[in-house]
Amino acid sequence: MSETLKLTVPGSPGYVATVRLAVSSVANMVGFDISAIEDIRVAVSEACNNIIVHAEITNDTYDVTVTTDEGRIDIFVSDQGIGYDTNADIASMDHGEFGLGLGVTIIKALMDEVDITSAPGKGTTIHMTKYVQAG
């Protein structure tokens, strides 16, 4: 059975811990082990911090949506900030300007699937998926 948790988060760094706690709780209910939960927590932190530092969010909030289904968790971290051109080669971008360097690399290393959608003036959404490993 699929379930969804939606959070609208103030764009203040102090709320990142609240998001991590909420997402960790959901991941635990899905059946992830401690190691996978920690990976999810770090990935979510990186996504939230990228928004806070780089997105220039216009309404001072961003959204985190967590959906679960049998053996998986999908996390969407979305803002209505400045966005960027996803067709540009991220490897050649000025990481200081766009903030797409280490944070996105960490997210991709920790999650099973990562999809980033963005457009200038339209905001950015990072969609992260993690699967419970059979064991």
DRENKOLMAR-236517 format. One line per 10 residues: their letters; for each residue x, y, z of C-alpha. Coordinates in steps of 0.5 Angstrom, whole numbers. Layout:
<atoms>
A	X Y Z  ...
</atoms>
This chain:
<atoms>
MSETLKLTVP	0 0 0  3 7 -2  3 12 3  5 20 2  8 25 7  8 32 5  12 37 9  13 45 7  19 47 11  21 54 13
GSPGYVATVR	28 56 9  32 56 15  38 51 17  35 49 23  29 46 20  34 41 16  34 36 23  26 36 23  26 34 16  32 29 17
LAVSSVANMV	28 26 23  21 25 19  24 22 13  28 17 18  22 15 21  18 14 15  24 10 12  24 6 19  17 4 18  19 2 11
GFDISAIEDI	24 -3 13  31 0 12  36 -2 16  40 3 20  46 4 15  41 5 9  37 10 14  43 14 15  45 14 8  38 17 7
RVAVSEACNN	38 22 12  45 25 9  42 25 2  36 29 5  40 34 9  45 35 2  38 36 -2  35 41 3  42 45 5  43 46 -3
IIVHAEITND	36 49 -3  37 54 3  44 56 1  43 56 -7  36 56 -9  34 64 -7  27 61 -5  22 66 -6  17 64 -1  22 62 4
TYDVTVTTDE	19 55 4  21 49 0  17 42 0  19 35 2  14 30 0  16 22 2  12 17 -2  13 9 0  11 3 -3  13 -4 -2
GRIDIFVSDQ	20 -4 -1  22 3 -3  22 10 -1  21 16 -6  23 23 -3  22 29 -7  25 36 -5  23 42 -9  23 49 -9  21 55 -13
GIGYDTNADI	27 58 -13  32 61 -19  33 54 -22  38 53 -27  39 50 -34  39 42 -33  42 41 -40  48 45 -38  54 40 -37  54 40 -29
ASMDHGEFGL	61 38 -29  64 44 -33  59 49 -29  62 54 -23  60 49 -17  61 55 -13  55 59 -17  50 53 -18  52 49 -12  51 43 -16
GLGVTIIKAL	58 40 -14  59 36 -8  52 35 -5  49 32 -11  55 27 -12  54 25 -5  46 24 -6  48 20 -12  53 16 -8  48 14 -3
MDEVDITSAP	41 13 -6  39 8 -12  36 13 -17  37 21 -17  33 25 -22  34 33 -22  29 37 -26  30 45 -26  29 51 -31  31 58 -30
GKGTTIHMTK	26 62 -26  22 55 -25  25 52 -19  29 45 -18  26 38 -16  31 33 -13  27 26 -14  31 21 -10  29 13 -9  32 8 -5
YVQAG	30 1 -5  30 -4 1  36 -9 0  33 -16 0  37 -20 6
</atoms>
